[in-house]
Amino acid sequence: MKRLTPIAALTALALLATPALAQDRMTAVSFGGAYGAAQKEHMVDPFMKESGTEILFEDYSGGIAEMKAQVEAGNVQWDAVDIEVIDLERACAEGLLEVLDHTDLPAGEDGTAAADDFYPDALGSECGVGVIYWATVFAYNSETIGDAKPATIADFFDTEKFPGKRAMRKRPQVNLEWALMADGVPKDEVYTVLATEEGQQRAFDKLATIKDDLVWFDSWSQAPQLLADGGATLVQSANGRFYAAIVDEGKPFEMIWDGNVFDLDVWAILAGAPNKDAAWEFIKFATSTVPLSGMQDVAYGPTRKSSEKYVEKDVLEKLPTAHLDEGLKADPVFWADYGESLGEKYNQWLLAQ
């Protein structure tokens, strides 16, 4: 065999090393704000320190549009993605996510097998591993609300008793459920009613009653600021966003749990992710006992039972799991079936306003 020149030898070594080096870095995408900061502190940074893997940690506003665009274009830029379960079933069904081997997840810190340590909902999809329980609630500013204080989801739609702007995330999920509950539909019948043409029209009609007072936003991170600066009187957001504003910034916000729509977030891997192996190692670490317990910082409930011993007692009452009876579990199967058609109807409704 011919001896390689120094340059050729270096080139050969580089080629051999490329696959390994590619797995020494990855991109993880989540929702930013206090939530993303908690993930960075308890999941991203410790994993980078322990594994030596470099993580580019980016924000996105949720939904599946960006994921779908990357996968369909064959230009996948993201590896691990934090996705709401309400979007997970559709993303999984459309082949936008990798199938994950749940049997490969580590046991809890106390030795409990992962299958028993995780709450069942957390491993309900083959495409994700649960990170948190969270809820969509609304809040008001106690210093500016006036004498009358809202207490129910119906109050959110009552502009006579509680005048002022309402701020909502610009998507049909949760908003249509809220509209039906505010219009008197029992929680256990919401998705049955929303599956009908008449029920969908009923929800849009209820939303139309506050159309002149609606302020739309795209990202949860915008919600606390809208409430703080008076951009809206009643503001919808993930409970953890308000909690962070109350605890970390001293904001005089009061959360209303009636009619909350609670759900989970999971870590998933985008189909065709360039650093799939590194992403899976990250997810296994991020959803282990101690990292999950760190999400108490933003009042989201961990998805492992073994994590709960690390949750502060005074935080427990502020977690969505303490308010499940007041809320509605988001139905990911419904949104997998109806998400596209209701998304189109919702956009048409917005344009007509």
N, C-alpha and C positions, 0 to 999 in steps of 0.2 A: 504494500500500500504506500502511496505517496504521502510524504509528510506534509501537513498543512502549514501554510505560511501563518505568521502571527495574526494577520488580519482575518484570514479565512477561519482560523481556529476560534477567534473571538466571535465571528459571525455565527459559526456553528453552535457555540455555547449559548449565544443569545436566542437562537431559534429554539434550542432545546428548553431554555428557561422560560420562554414566552407564555406557555400555558399555565405554568405555576405562578408566574408573576401576575397574570391576569386575574387569578383568584386571590391575590393579596390586596385587592381593592374592589369596591363595589359601591353601588348607589342605593340608598334607602330613601323612600319618599313618604312623608306624613303630612300632618295638618298644621304644623307651625304653632306659633303662640305658646302659651304656657304648657299646653299638651306636648308639643314638640320639644320644648325645653326639658320637660320631665323625662321624656324618652331619651333625649341626648344624655342627660345626667345619669340615668339609671340603666340604660340599655346600650346606647351607641358608644359612649366614651369608655365604659368598663370593658366592652367587647373588643374595642380597638386596642386597649392596653393589654388585655389578656391574650389576644390572638395575633396581634401585629397587623391585622387587616385594616387597611385605610377605608373609611366610609365617607362618601360624599352624601351628606344629609340634606335633602331638599324639601321644600314645601309644595303642596298642590291643594286644590280646593275641593277635591273629592269627585265622586262620580266615576264613570268608566270611559268617558269620551277620549281622554288623553291616552289611556291604556290601549283602547281599541285602535286609535290612530297609529300608535307605535307598532303594534303587533301586525296590523293589516299592511303597513308599509314595509314590514320586514326590517325596521330600524329601531330595535328595542334599546332604549337608553337606561331604563330603570331595572333594578334587580328586585329588591324587597319593597313591597308597597303595603302601607297601612290602609285598609279598605273597610268601609262600613258594611256590616252584614246585610243591610238592606239592599246593597248593590252587589254583594258577593255572589249570590246564586246566579244572577244574570251573567256576570263576568265569567264565572266558572262554566256555565252552560254554553257560552259562546266561544269557549276555548282560549280565553284571554289570560288564563292563569295555569300554572303548573299544578299537577296533582302531587300532594305531599304525603309522605309516609309517616303517619302519626305514631306507628310502633317504634319509630326511631327517636321519639321525644324522650328526654331524660326523666327519671323519676323525681318526685318532689324531694325537698330537702330532708323530709322526715322518712324517706324511703318508700313512700306510697307510689305505686305505678302511675304513670302519666294518665292512663285511661281512667283511673279512679280519682286522681288528684284534680284534674280539670273538671269544671262543671260541664255537663253534657252539651250545652249550647256552644261551648268553646271549640268543640271538635265535631260540630254538626256538619261541616262541609269538608270534603276531601281536598279542597283548594286553600284552606286557611287554618291558622292556629290562633285561638282567641287571645286578645290582649286585655281588654277592659269591658266592663259593663258601663254604659253611659246612657244619659237621657237627654232628650230635647225638652227644655222647659221655657217659660218666659219669666221675665223679671221687670221690676219697676225701681225707680230711684225714690227712696223713702223721703228724701229732702224736697222733692219737687212734685210728688204725686198728688198732693192735696189731702183732704180729710177722708174721702172714700178710698178704700184699699181693695184692689182686685183680689179675688181668692179662687176663682174657677176659670176653666178654659172658656166658658161662655162669656166671662168678663172681657176676655181679650177681643171679642167681637162686638162688645157693647160700647160704641163710641159716644152714646148719649150720656151714660153714667160715668164713663172714663174717656173724655175727649183727648185727642192728640194722635200723633202718628204711631203706626205699628210697624216694626221692622221684622222682616221675615227673610229667610234664606230663599234664594230664587230657584226653587225646584219643587216638584209636586209632592215628593215624599214628605211626610209629616204634615204639611200644610193641608192636604186633602183630608187626612185623618182628623186633624184638629177641627176642620170645618164641620165635619159630620158629628163629632162629639159635641161641639158647641151648638149644633142644631138639634140635639136631643137623641142622637143614635147611641144606644148602649155600647159600651166598649167591646163586648163580645160579639157584636153584630156589625162592627165597622167595616171589616173586609168583605163580609157577605154583601152588604149594601153597596160598597164601592166597586164591586165586581159587576154591577148592573149599570146600564146606560142611565137609568133614572137616578141611581145613587151618585153617579159621577156628576150629573147635572146638578143634583142637590148640593154637592160639595162646592162646585164652581159658583152656584148661586149664592151660597153663604159667604164665600170669599168676596164676591162682588159687593156685598153689603159694606165692606171696609175698603173697597178699591181706591177711593179718593184719599184714604189716609195711609196707604201702604208705602213703605220705603223698603226697597230690595237690596240685599247684599249677596255676595258670592261666597265669602269665606267666614267661618265662625270667628276668626280673629277680628273681624270688623264690628261684631255685635256689641261687646262691652263699651267700645268707644262711642257708638251711636247712643247708648244709654247715658254715658257719662257727659257727653257734650250737648245733650238735649235734642239730638237728631230724631229721637222717637221717644214716646212716653212708655210704651210697652215693647219689649224687645225679646225676640226668640233667640235662643242659643243652646249649645251644649252646656250641661250643668257645670262642667269643670271650668269653662271660660268665666262664668260669673263667680264661681268660688275663688278662682285666682284673683279676680279683681277685688273681691271683698277682703280676702285674707292678705294678699301681697300689697295691694294698693290702698286699702282702707276705704273702698267705695261703698256708699250707703245703699247697696242693692238688696232687694228682697226677692228670692226665688219662689215661684208658684209651681208646686208639684202636681196639682190637679191636672189630669189630662196629659201628663208627660208621656212621650213615646220613647220607650227604652229599647236599647239594642246593644250589640257588641261591635267592637272593632276587632279585626284580625290582622295578623301579618300574613301576606301572601307573596308569591313569586310570580312575576310577569312571565308569560309564556315566551320562551326563546331568550330569557335573560342571559346576558353574556357572562355573568358571574354567578350562575345558579348555585354551585356548591358553596361558595362563600356566603351567599344569601341564606342558604338553609342552615349553615352553622350559626349565623347571626340569629336567625329566628329561634333556633333551639335554645340559645343563650338568653335571648330577650324574653322568652316565655317561661323561663325557669323561676323558681320560687322567689328569690330575693329581688331580681329586677322587676318582676310584676308588682311586688309590694310597693315599689317606689311610685306607682301611679296614684297612691293616696295623696301625693303632693297637689294633685289637681282634682281630687274628690271623685276619681273613677275607681270602680271596684275591680280588684284583681280576679282573674279567671281560674286561678288555682286555689284550692282550699288551704294548702300549706302556706300560702302567702299571708293569710289573714292574721296570723299571730304577730305579724310585723306592722299591722295597721293600727294607728293610734285610736284609742277608744272614742275620743271626742270627734273623730272624723267619721266613724262608722255611721252615725245618724245622718250624715250629709251625703252618703253614697246612694246611688240610684237603687241599690238593692234594699235600702230601707224604705223605699217609696214605690215598690212594685204594685202594691194594691191600688194606688192612686193613678196608675198609668196603664198603658197599652203596649204590649210587646209588638214591635215592628215585625211584619210578616215578610221575610225575604222571598218566599215562594210566590206570594202575590205579586211582589214587585218584579220578580223575574218574568212572570207571565204578562203583567200589564205595564211594566215600566216604560217600554218603548211607545206604546199607543197613548198612555196617559202623559208621557213627556211631550208628545206632539200636540195633544189637546191643550196641555198647559201653556205651551209656547204660543199657540193660536189664541188662547184666552188672554195672555199677556199683551199680544199685539193689538187685540181688540179693545183693550182698556184705554 
